[in-house]
Amino acid sequence: MDEISLLLKTYGITNPTLTRTTGVFKDTSLQNLYKTLTAQGATGLVAAFGVGTTIEKIDIADLQKDLKSTMPTAMKLSLDRLLNGSQNHLAAFSR
């Protein structure tokens, strides 16, 4: 979070996490997804691992899409690191 926050500040991009409460999203589809996945994950351990898998798959798809865009090298490097982390998390949740 600190690395991305610094990048946003460096490139003059507003950090949306500074004005939002945890779990509150401006995008209604993202808000609905959060509520649905939180409820599913709260039903038990196996369900929580399933939610973790779902979240990482969504993150991977989003990051792969974003990485196709033109951006400064520092941003690309950070997104590459996030992608690698999500791939590792997906493997762990899947086990």
Biopython code that builds the backbone (N, CA, C, O; Angstrom):
import numpy as np
from Bio.PDB.StructureBuilder import StructureBuilder

atoms = [
    (1, "MET", "N", (0.837, -1.192, 0.000)),
    (1, "MET", "CA", (0.000, 0.000, 0.000)),
    (1, "MET", "C", (0.877, 1.249, 0.000)),
    (1, "MET", "O", (0.581, 2.231, -0.681)),
    (2, "ASP", "N", (1.965, 1.195, 0.779)),
    (2, "ASP", "CA", (2.850, 2.357, 0.856)),
    (2, "ASP", "C", (3.504, 2.647, -0.489)),
    (2, "ASP", "O", (3.619, 3.804, -0.892)),
    (3, "GLU", "N", (3.933, 1.589, -1.185)),
    (3, "GLU", "CA", (4.588, 1.767, -2.485)),
    (3, "GLU", "C", (3.628, 2.367, -3.501)),
    (3, "GLU", "O", (3.985, 3.298, -4.224)),
    (4, "ILE", "N", (2.426, 1.843, -3.558)),
    (4, "ILE", "CA", (1.435, 2.360, -4.505)),
    (4, "ILE", "C", (1.039, 3.787, -4.124)),
    (4, "ILE", "O", (0.877, 4.635, -5.002)),
    (5, "SER", "N", (0.883, 4.057, -2.852)),
    (5, "SER", "CA", (0.560, 5.403, -2.392)),
    (5, "SER", "C", (1.628, 6.403, -2.835)),
    (5, "SER", "O", (1.311, 7.500, -3.295)),
    (6, "LEU", "N", (2.886, 6.015, -2.694)),
    (6, "LEU", "CA", (3.983, 6.879, -3.119)),
    (6, "LEU", "C", (3.959, 7.110, -4.621)),
    (6, "LEU", "O", (4.179, 8.232, -5.079)),
    (7, "LEU", "N", (3.694, 6.062, -5.394)),
    (7, "LEU", "CA", (3.605, 6.217, -6.850)),
    (7, "LEU", "C", (2.471, 7.161, -7.241)),
    (7, "LEU", "O", (2.634, 8.019, -8.109)),
    (8, "LEU", "N", (1.322, 6.994, -6.592)),
    (8, "LEU", "CA", (0.197, 7.874, -6.897)),
    (8, "LEU", "C", (0.559, 9.322, -6.613)),
    (8, "LEU", "O", (0.253, 10.214, -7.404)),
    (9, "LYS", "N", (1.210, 9.550, -5.488)),
    (9, "LYS", "CA", (1.621, 10.907, -5.129)),
    (9, "LYS", "C", (2.648, 11.441, -6.126)),
    (9, "LYS", "O", (2.569, 12.595, -6.547)),
    (10, "THR", "N", (3.611, 10.597, -6.500)),
    (10, "THR", "CA", (4.659, 11.005, -7.443)),
    (10, "THR", "C", (4.080, 11.441, -8.782)),
    (10, "THR", "O", (4.550, 12.408, -9.381)),
    (11, "TYR", "N", (3.061, 10.728, -9.251)),
    (11, "TYR", "CA", (2.488, 11.019, -10.566)),
    (11, "TYR", "C", (1.218, 11.860, -10.498)),
    (11, "TYR", "O", (0.515, 12.007, -11.499)),
    (12, "GLY", "N", (0.921, 12.412, -9.323)),
    (12, "GLY", "CA", (-0.207, 13.324, -9.194)),
    (12, "GLY", "C", (-1.567, 12.669, -9.381)),
    (12, "GLY", "O", (-2.497, 13.288, -9.897)),
    (13, "ILE", "N", (-1.677, 11.412, -8.959)),
    (13, "ILE", "CA", (-2.937, 10.687, -9.074)),
    (13, "ILE", "C", (-3.573, 10.616, -7.691)),
    (13, "ILE", "O", (-2.915, 10.253, -6.716)),
    (14, "THR", "N", (-4.844, 10.962, -7.611)),
    (14, "THR", "CA", (-5.557, 10.944, -6.341)),
    (14, "THR", "C", (-5.632, 9.529, -5.795)),
    (14, "THR", "O", (-5.979, 8.595, -6.518)),
    (15, "ASN", "N", (-5.313, 9.372, -4.538)),
    (15, "ASN", "CA", (-5.391, 8.079, -3.866)),
    (15, "ASN", "C", (-6.796, 7.923, -3.287)),
    (15, "ASN", "O", (-7.136, 8.589, -2.310)),
    (16, "PRO", "N", (-7.610, 7.057, -3.874)),
    (16, "PRO", "CA", (-9.002, 6.937, -3.413)),
    (16, "PRO", "C", (-9.128, 6.322, -2.026)),
    (16, "PRO", "O", (-10.183, 6.440, -1.403)),
    (17, "THR", "N", (-8.094, 5.675, -1.533)),
    (17, "THR", "CA", (-8.194, 5.042, -0.211)),
    (17, "THR", "C", (-8.098, 6.045, 0.927)),
    (17, "THR", "O", (-8.416, 5.716, 2.069)),
    (18, "LEU", "N", (-7.665, 7.259, 0.632)),
    (18, "LEU", "CA", (-7.510, 8.254, 1.688)),
    (18, "LEU", "C", (-8.831, 8.845, 2.154)),
    (18, "LEU", "O", (-8.919, 9.372, 3.263)),
    (19, "THR", "N", (-9.851, 8.762, 1.325)),
    (19, "THR", "CA", (-11.137, 9.377, 1.660)),
    (19, "THR", "C", (-12.251, 8.352, 1.844)),
    (19, "THR", "O", (-13.427, 8.713, 1.907)),
    (20, "ARG", "N", (-11.888, 7.087, 1.930)),
    (20, "ARG", "CA", (-12.899, 6.042, 2.048)),
    (20, "ARG", "C", (-12.649, 5.197, 3.298)),
    (20, "ARG", "O", (-11.508, 4.979, 3.708)),
    (21, "THR", "N", (-13.728, 4.738, 3.878)),
    (21, "THR", "CA", (-13.663, 3.795, 4.978)),
    (21, "THR", "C", (-13.403, 2.407, 4.398)),
    (21, "THR", "O", (-13.847, 2.104, 3.291)),
    (22, "THR", "N", (-12.692, 1.570, 5.134)),
    (22, "THR", "CA", (-12.438, 0.206, 4.695)),
    (22, "THR", "C", (-13.751, -0.477, 4.344)),
    (22, "THR", "O", (-14.710, -0.442, 5.114)),
    (23, "GLY", "N", (-13.779, -1.100, 3.167)),
    (23, "GLY", "CA", (-14.971, -1.818, 2.732)),
    (23, "GLY", "C", (-16.032, -0.963, 2.078)),
    (23, "GLY", "O", (-17.116, -1.458, 1.770)),
    (24, "VAL", "N", (-15.745, 0.319, 1.857)),
    (24, "VAL", "CA", (-16.695, 1.216, 1.202)),
    (24, "VAL", "C", (-16.096, 1.645, -0.138)),
    (24, "VAL", "O", (-14.992, 2.186, -0.197)),
    (25, "PHE", "N", (-16.852, 1.390, -1.218)),
    (25, "PHE", "CA", (-16.376, 1.660, -2.565)),
    (25, "PHE", "C", (-17.340, 2.574, -3.307)),
    (25, "PHE", "O", (-18.555, 2.473, -3.136)),
    (26, "LYS", "N", (-16.805, 3.456, -4.122)),
    (26, "LYS", "CA", (-17.621, 4.366, -4.925)),
    (26, "LYS", "C", (-18.337, 3.597, -6.036)),
    (26, "LYS", "O", (-19.501, 3.865, -6.336)),
    (27, "ASP", "N", (-17.638, 2.652, -6.634)),
    (27, "ASP", "CA", (-18.182, 1.831, -7.719)),
    (27, "ASP", "C", (-19.193, 0.837, -7.130)),
    (27, "ASP", "O", (-18.835, 0.015, -6.287)),
    (28, "THR", "N", (-20.450, 0.913, -7.573)),
    (28, "THR", "CA", (-21.498, 0.076, -6.984)),
    (28, "THR", "C", (-21.289, -1.412, -7.267)),
    (28, "THR", "O", (-21.610, -2.244, -6.420)),
    (29, "SER", "N", (-20.759, -1.761, -8.435)),
    (29, "SER", "CA", (-20.540, -3.179, -8.714)),
    (29, "SER", "C", (-19.442, -3.734, -7.810)),
    (29, "SER", "O", (-19.528, -4.877, -7.359)),
    (30, "LEU", "N", (-18.416, -2.935, -7.543)),
    (30, "LEU", "CA", (-17.355, -3.350, -6.633)),
    (30, "LEU", "C", (-17.885, -3.446, -5.202)),
    (30, "LEU", "O", (-17.517, -4.359, -4.462)),
    (31, "GLN", "N", (-18.742, -2.515, -4.817)),
    (31, "GLN", "CA", (-19.349, -2.549, -3.488)),
    (31, "GLN", "C", (-20.185, -3.812, -3.315)),
    (31, "GLN", "O", (-20.118, -4.475, -2.280)),
    (32, "ASN", "N", (-20.973, -4.139, -4.339)),
    (32, "ASN", "CA", (-21.811, -5.338, -4.275)),
    (32, "ASN", "C", (-20.955, -6.604, -4.218)),
    (32, "ASN", "O", (-21.269, -7.535, -3.477)),
    (33, "LEU", "N", (-19.880, -6.637, -4.997)),
    (33, "LEU", "CA", (-18.978, -7.782, -4.975)),
    (33, "LEU", "C", (-18.359, -7.938, -3.590)),
    (33, "LEU", "O", (-18.275, -9.050, -3.067)),
    (34, "TYR", "N", (-17.929, -6.833, -2.997)),
    (34, "TYR", "CA", (-17.360, -6.858, -1.646)),
    (34, "TYR", "C", (-18.348, -7.448, -0.641)),
    (34, "TYR", "O", (-17.995, -8.314, 0.159)),
    (35, "LYS", "N", (-19.585, -6.969, -0.693)),
    (35, "LYS", "CA", (-20.606, -7.453, 0.250)),
    (35, "LYS", "C", (-20.877, -8.948, 0.046)),
    (35, "LYS", "O", (-20.989, -9.705, 1.011)),
    (36, "THR", "N", (-20.979, -9.359, -1.213)),
    (36, "THR", "CA", (-21.248, -10.764, -1.528)),
    (36, "THR", "C", (-20.109, -11.663, -1.057)),
    (36, "THR", "O", (-20.343, -12.684, -0.411)),
    (37, "LEU", "N", (-18.873, -11.278, -1.387)),
    (37, "LEU", "CA", (-17.727, -12.115, -1.027)),
    (37, "LEU", "C", (-17.483, -12.128, 0.476)),
    (37, "LEU", "O", (-17.093, -13.156, 1.029)),
    (38, "THR", "N", (-17.707, -11.005, 1.141)),
    (38, "THR", "CA", (-17.551, -10.961, 2.591)),
    (38, "THR", "C", (-18.551, -11.893, 3.260)),
    (38, "THR", "O", (-18.202, -12.618, 4.192)),
    (39, "ALA", "N", (-19.784, -11.874, 2.790)),
    (39, "ALA", "CA", (-20.812, -12.761, 3.341)),
    (39, "ALA", "C", (-20.471, -14.221, 3.072)),
    (39, "ALA", "O", (-20.610, -15.062, 3.959)),
    (40, "GLN", "N", (-20.026, -14.528, 1.859)),
    (40, "GLN", "CA", (-19.657, -15.910, 1.527)),
    (40, "GLN", "C", (-18.492, -16.384, 2.389)),
    (40, "GLN", "O", (-18.522, -17.492, 2.925)),
    (41, "GLY", "N", (-17.480, -15.556, 2.521)),
    (41, "GLY", "CA", (-16.299, -15.934, 3.278)),
    (41, "GLY", "C", (-16.564, -16.123, 4.755)),
    (41, "GLY", "O", (-15.833, -16.846, 5.431)),
    (42, "ALA", "N", (-17.595, -15.484, 5.259)),
    (42, "ALA", "CA", (-17.913, -15.575, 6.683)),
    (42, "ALA", "C", (-18.608, -16.883, 7.057)),
    (42, "ALA", "O", (-18.821, -17.151, 8.240)),
    (43, "THR", "N", (-18.961, -17.697, 6.065)),
    (43, "THR", "CA", (-19.716, -18.917, 6.359)),
    (43, "THR", "C", (-18.838, -20.075, 6.815)),
    (43, "THR", "O", (-19.343, -21.059, 7.357)),
    (44, "GLY", "N", (-17.537, -19.968, 6.603)),
    (44, "GLY", "CA", (-16.661, -21.046, 7.053)),
    (44, "GLY", "C", (-15.296, -20.978, 6.402)),
    (44, "GLY", "O", (-15.066, -20.188, 5.486)),
    (45, "LEU", "N", (-14.402, -21.807, 6.883)),
    (45, "LEU", "CA", (-13.017, -21.789, 6.416)),
    (45, "LEU", "C", (-12.891, -22.143, 4.941)),
    (45, "LEU", "O", (-12.183, -21.464, 4.197)),
    (46, "VAL", "N", (-13.573, -23.201, 4.515)),
    (46, "VAL", "CA", (-13.493, -23.608, 3.105)),
    (46, "VAL", "C", (-14.043, -22.497, 2.215)),
    (46, "VAL", "O", (-13.473, -22.201, 1.165)),
    (47, "ALA", "N", (-15.136, -21.889, 2.628)),
    (47, "ALA", "CA", (-15.720, -20.781, 1.862)),
    (47, "ALA", "C", (-14.765, -19.600, 1.806)),
    (47, "ALA", "O", (-14.653, -18.941, 0.773)),
    (48, "ALA", "N", (-14.079, -19.328, 2.904)),
    (48, "ALA", "CA", (-13.121, -18.215, 2.947)),
    (48, "ALA", "C", (-11.974, -18.455, 1.959)),
    (48, "ALA", "O", (-11.538, -17.527, 1.276)),
    (49, "PHE", "N", (-11.489, -19.688, 1.884)),
    (49, "PHE", "CA", (-10.445, -20.002, 0.903)),
    (49, "PHE", "C", (-10.975, -19.836, -0.522)),
    (49, "PHE", "O", (-10.256, -19.378, -1.410)),
    (50, "GLY", "N", (-12.227, -20.209, -0.730)),
    (50, "GLY", "CA", (-12.839, -20.021, -2.043)),
    (50, "GLY", "C", (-12.933, -18.553, -2.418)),
    (50, "GLY", "O", (-12.680, -18.178, -3.563)),
    (51, "VAL", "N", (-13.295, -17.726, -1.451)),
    (51, "VAL", "CA", (-13.363, -16.280, -1.679)),
    (51, "VAL", "C", (-11.971, -15.735, -1.985)),
    (51, "VAL", "O", (-11.806, -14.906, -2.880)),
    (52, "GLY", "N", (-10.974, -16.203, -1.241)),
    (52, "GLY", "CA", (-9.594, -15.788, -1.518)),
    (52, "GLY", "C", (-9.185, -16.125, -2.938)),
    (52, "GLY", "O", (-8.553, -15.314, -3.615)),
    (53, "THR", "N", (-9.541, -17.310, -3.391)),
    (53, "THR", "CA", (-9.253, -17.730, -4.770)),
    (53, "THR", "C", (-9.943, -16.806, -5.763)),
    (53, "THR", "O", (-9.328, -16.358, -6.731)),
    (54, "THR", "N", (-11.204, -16.524, -5.529)),
    (54, "THR", "CA", (-11.966, -15.631, -6.421)),
    (54, "THR", "C", (-11.331, -14.246, -6.493)),
    (54, "THR", "O", (-11.167, -13.688, -7.578)),
    (55, "ILE", "N", (-10.978, -13.698, -5.347)),
    (55, "ILE", "CA", (-10.381, -12.358, -5.308)),
    (55, "ILE", "C", (-9.068, -12.323, -6.073)),
    (55, "ILE", "O", (-8.821, -11.388, -6.834)),
    (56, "GLU", "N", (-8.224, -13.331, -5.880)),
    (56, "GLU", "CA", (-6.936, -13.340, -6.583)),
    (56, "GLU", "C", (-7.123, -13.480, -8.084)),
    (56, "GLU", "O", (-6.376, -12.865, -8.846)),
    (57, "LYS", "N", (-8.092, -14.266, -8.536)),
    (57, "LYS", "CA", (-8.363, -14.386, -9.972)),
    (57, "LYS", "C", (-8.803, -13.042, -10.553)),
    (57, "LYS", "O", (-8.386, -12.664, -11.648)),
    (58, "ILE", "N", (-9.639, -12.337, -9.821)),
    (58, "ILE", "CA", (-10.081, -11.006, -10.265)),
    (58, "ILE", "C", (-8.891, -10.045, -10.300)),
    (58, "ILE", "O", (-8.717, -9.302, -11.266)),
    (59, "ASP", "N", (-8.075, -10.061, -9.246)),
    (59, "ASP", "CA", (-6.894, -9.195, -9.199)),
    (59, "ASP", "C", (-5.957, -9.471, -10.362)),
    (59, "ASP", "O", (-5.463, -8.541, -11.000)),
    (60, "ILE", "N", (-5.709, -10.750, -10.642)),
    (60, "ILE", "CA", (-4.809, -11.128, -11.737)),
    (60, "ILE", "C", (-5.339, -10.605, -13.066)),
    (60, "ILE", "O", (-4.585, -10.026, -13.848)),
    (61, "ALA", "N", (-6.613, -10.801, -13.327)),
    (61, "ALA", "CA", (-7.211, -10.325, -14.583)),
    (61, "ALA", "C", (-7.109, -8.807, -14.688)),
    (61, "ALA", "O", (-6.768, -8.278, -15.746)),
    (62, "ASP", "N", (-7.404, -8.104, -13.592)),
    (62, "ASP", "CA", (-7.323, -6.638, -13.598)),
    (62, "ASP", "C", (-5.890, -6.154, -13.837)),
    (62, "ASP", "O", (-5.655, -5.241, -14.628)),
    (63, "LEU", "N", (-4.939, -6.782, -13.141)),
    (63, "LEU", "CA", (-3.538, -6.370, -13.295)),
    (63, "LEU", "C", (-3.025, -6.657, -14.700)),
    (63, "LEU", "O", (-2.311, -5.834, -15.274)),
    (64, "GLN", "N", (-3.376, -7.803, -15.258)),
    (64, "GLN", "CA", (-2.943, -8.126, -16.620)),
    (64, "GLN", "C", (-3.502, -7.118, -17.615)),
    (64, "GLN", "O", (-2.809, -6.709, -18.547)),
    (65, "LYS", "N", (-4.748, -6.720, -17.419)),
    (65, "LYS", "CA", (-5.367, -5.705, -18.285)),
    (65, "LYS", "C", (-4.634, -4.372, -18.132)),
    (65, "LYS", "O", (-4.292, -3.731, -19.125)),
    (66, "ASP", "N", (-4.396, -3.958, -16.883)),
    (66, "ASP", "CA", (-3.728, -2.682, -16.629)),
    (66, "ASP", "C", (-2.310, -2.655, -17.193)),
    (66, "ASP", "O", (-1.854, -1.622, -17.682)),
    (67, "LEU", "N", (-1.617, -3.782, -17.124)),
    (67, "LEU", "CA", (-0.233, -3.830, -17.592)),
    (67, "LEU", "C", (-0.109, -3.685, -19.105)),
    (67, "LEU", "O", (0.988, -3.460, -19.616)),
    (68, "LYS", "N", (-1.215, -3.813, -19.821)),
    (68, "LYS", "CA", (-1.206, -3.605, -21.277)),
    (68, "LYS", "C", (-1.207, -2.118, -21.622)),
    (68, "LYS", "O", (-0.944, -1.745, -22.765)),
    (69, "SER", "N", (-1.500, -1.270, -20.639)),
    (69, "SER", "CA", (-1.546, 0.179, -20.848)),
    (69, "SER", "C", (-0.141, 0.770, -20.805)),
    (69, "SER", "O", (0.777, 0.183, -20.232)),
    (70, "THR", "N", (0.006, 1.918, -21.408)),
    (70, "THR", "CA", (1.262, 2.649, -21.323)),
    (70, "THR", "C", (1.320, 3.343, -19.967)),
    (70, "THR", "O", (0.367, 3.998, -19.547)),
    (71, "MET", "N", (2.455, 3.187, -19.293)),
    (71, "MET", "CA", (2.620, 3.799, -17.978)),
    (71, "MET", "C", (4.101, 3.948, -17.684)),
    (71, "MET", "O", (4.928, 3.309, -18.334)),
    (72, "PRO", "N", (4.444, 4.777, -16.718)),
    (72, "PRO", "CA", (5.840, 4.920, -16.331)),
    (72, "PRO", "C", (6.418, 3.578, -15.854)),
    (72, "PRO", "O", (5.702, 2.732, -15.320)),
    (73, "THR", "N", (7.694, 3.411, -16.055)),
    (73, "THR", "CA", (8.378, 2.165, -15.692)),
    (73, "THR", "C", (8.173, 1.804, -14.224)),
    (73, "THR", "O", (7.950, 0.636, -13.905)),
    (74, "ALA", "N", (8.244, 2.779, -13.333)),
    (74, "ALA", "CA", (8.080, 2.511, -11.904)),
    (74, "ALA", "C", (6.696, 1.929, -11.609)),
    (74, "ALA", "O", (6.562, 1.043, -10.765)),
    (75, "MET", "N", (5.679, 2.423, -12.296)),
    (75, "MET", "CA", (4.325, 1.899, -12.096)),
    (75, "MET", "C", (4.221, 0.469, -12.618)),
    (75, "MET", "O", (3.640, -0.400, -11.968)),
    (76, "LYS", "N", (4.787, 0.240, -13.790)),
    (76, "LYS", "CA", (4.758, -1.099, -14.380)),
    (76, "LYS", "C", (5.452, -2.093, -13.453)),
    (76, "LYS", "O", (4.952, -3.197, -13.239)),
    (77, "LEU", "N", (6.586, -1.710, -12.911)),
    (77, "LEU", "CA", (7.321, -2.589, -12.007)),
    (77, "LEU", "C", (6.482, -2.927, -10.774)),
    (77, "LEU", "O", (6.452, -4.078, -10.340)),
    (78, "SER", "N", (5.815, -1.944, -10.221)),
    (78, "SER", "CA", (4.974, -2.185, -9.047)),
    (78, "SER", "C", (3.799, -3.100, -9.379)),
    (78, "SER", "O", (3.460, -3.990, -8.600)),
    (79, "LEU", "N", (3.180, -2.878, -10.537)),
    (79, "LEU", "CA", (2.062, -3.733, -10.927)),
    (79, "LEU", "C", (2.536, -5.153, -11.211)),
    (79, "LEU", "O", (1.832, -6.116, -10.906)),
    (80, "ASP", "N", (3.725, -5.289, -11.793)),
    (80, "ASP", "CA", (4.312, -6.620, -12.003)),
    (80, "ASP", "C", (4.501, -7.342, -10.669)),
    (80, "ASP", "O", (4.229, -8.537, -10.559)),
    (81, "ARG", "N", (4.967, -6.613, -9.665)),
    (81, "ARG", "CA", (5.145, -7.209, -8.334)),
    (81, "ARG", "C", (3.805, -7.623, -7.731)),
    (81, "ARG", "O", (3.692, -8.690, -7.127)),
    (82, "LEU", "N", (2.798, -6.781, -7.896)),
    (82, "LEU", "CA", (1.469, -7.128, -7.396)),
    (82, "LEU", "C", (0.923, -8.361, -8.117)),
    (82, "LEU", "O", (0.303, -9.223, -7.495)),
    (83, "LEU", "N", (1.153, -8.443, -9.431)),
    (83, "LEU", "CA", (0.710, -9.600, -10.204)),
    (83, "LEU", "C", (1.389, -10.864, -9.696)),
    (83, "LEU", "O", (0.736, -11.889, -9.505)),
    (84, "ASN", "N", (2.681, -10.793, -9.479)),
    (84, "ASN", "CA", (3.418, -11.945, -8.961)),
    (84, "ASN", "C", (2.870, -12.367, -7.600)),
    (84, "ASN", "O", (2.685, -13.556, -7.342)),
    (85, "GLY", "N", (2.612, -11.391, -6.734)),
    (85, "GLY", "CA", (2.049, -11.690, -5.429)),
    (85, "GLY", "C", (0.682, -12.346, -5.531)),
    (85, "GLY", "O", (0.398, -13.306, -4.814)),
    (86, "SER", "N", (-0.162, -11.842, -6.410)),
    (86, "SER", "CA", (-1.497, -12.425, -6.580)),
    (86, "SER", "C", (-1.414, -13.844, -7.127)),
    (86, "SER", "O", (-2.196, -14.708, -6.729)),
    (87, "GLN", "N", (-0.479, -14.091, -8.027)),
    (87, "GLN", "CA", (-0.309, -15.453, -8.555)),
    (87, "GLN", "C", (0.135, -16.403, -7.440)),
    (87, "GLN", "O", (-0.327, -17.542, -7.369)),
    (88, "ASN", "N", (1.028, -15.931, -6.573)),
    (88, "ASN", "CA", (1.459, -16.745, -5.434)),
    (88, "ASN", "C", (0.311, -16.986, -4.453)),
    (88, "ASN", "O", (0.148, -18.089, -3.931)),
    (89, "HIS", "N", (-0.473, -15.949, -4.212)),
    (89, "HIS", "CA", (-1.614, -16.091, -3.304)),
    (89, "HIS", "C", (-2.637, -17.078, -3.887)),
    (89, "HIS", "O", (-3.189, -17.906, -3.162)),
    (90, "LEU", "N", (-2.882, -16.984, -5.187)),
    (90, "LEU", "CA", (-3.832, -17.895, -5.830)),
    (90, "LEU", "C", (-3.366, -19.344, -5.665)),
    (90, "LEU", "O", (-4.163, -20.226, -5.345)),
    (91, "ALA", "N", (-2.084, -19.577, -5.882)),
    (91, "ALA", "CA", (-1.552, -20.930, -5.705)),
    (91, "ALA", "C", (-1.737, -21.408, -4.266)),
    (91, "ALA", "O", (-2.087, -22.565, -4.035)),
    (92, "ALA", "N", (-1.505, -20.526, -3.310)),
    (92, "ALA", "CA", (-1.659, -20.906, -1.902)),
    (92, "ALA", "C", (-3.121, -21.196, -1.565)),
    (92, "ALA", "O", (-3.414, -22.199, -0.914)),
    (93, "PHE", "N", (-4.032, -20.340, -1.997)),
    (93, "PHE", "CA", (-5.449, -20.574, -1.735)),
    (93, "PHE", "C", (-5.925, -21.862, -2.403)),
    (93, "PHE", "O", (-6.744, -22.588, -1.839)),
    (94, "SER", "N", (-5.419, -22.145, -3.593)),
    (94, "SER", "CA", (-5.836, -23.335, -4.334)),
    (94, "SER", "C", (-5.359, -24.617, -3.663)),
    (94, "SER", "O", (-6.022, -25.652, -3.743)),
    (95, "ARG", "N", (-4.204, -24.542, -3.001)),
    (95, "ARG", "CA", (-3.715, -25.727, -2.260)),
    (95, "ARG", "C", (-4.610, -26.009, -1.081)),
    (95, "ARG", "O", (-4.369, -26.959, -0.337)),
]
sb = StructureBuilder()
sb.init_structure("model")
sb.init_model(0)
sb.init_chain("A")
sb.init_seg("    ")
for serial, (resi, resn, name, xyz) in enumerate(atoms, 1):
    if name == "N":
        sb.init_residue(resn, " ", resi, " ")
    sb.init_atom(name, np.array(xyz, "f"), 0.0, 1.0, " ", f" {name:<3s}", serial, name[0])
structure = sb.get_structure()
